[in-house]
Amino acid sequence: MSIWLTRIVPNPRSAGARRDLVGNTAAMNLHRRLMSLYPDQAGPDPRARFGVLFRIDDTPAGPHILLQSTHQPDLTQLPDGYGTTQSRPLDTLLDALKPGLTIRYRCAASPVRKPGATTRALYSLPAVVPLTGTHADEWWTRQADTAGLKPLTLHSHPLDTAHATRTPNSGPAQRIRHARTRFDGSATITDPDLLRQKITEGIGRGKAYGCGLLSIAPARNTTP
């Protein structure tokens, strides 16, 4: 199974691209846009079936969309003038992973904790509590360990909250919010198999809304 990494550089003149990148519904709009690049009739959870993960990276030239999947996207489905694209398989990079190798990482994730029922009742807490600051950093360190990584450096940066609306088969629409933090740094690989698994599956919650994509690169002075 190959893993495909696609970079989309949106055209700022494209109304569709602006809709997918700006506003409270941007995360939901972009999710729908990217899923349109994969086959229909893919079962109840096409995102998981095709391993679709994405992230928006801010660059000096403007936002770039980074898209990863286990199925090559059909980029001809993007509207005319949406932007430029480049797609490549990650097989060579993933096959070269080995214990002790130093890499750089980047992951925009939704760090949370889930209080137990007694704690929730005692302190009137919600089922999921977003984490920020040092608590988010501690969360990432635990996630990195389960992903076969030992962090050497860590820089975290809070991102805008991802908003979406889910409409169940019955009942009112549900509002979804994913507080996000971007984690960057360097790490040593402790378990290549775990790392490949987490790169493929993603990390944490909110994968349909721009969270969880773990990207890595050799340890040199370029962006993951």
Summary of the structure (lengths in Angstrom):
residues: 224
radius of gyration: 17.9
end to end distance: 22.3
largest distance: 54.6
contacts: 648
relative contact order: 0.20
helix: 28%
strand: 34%
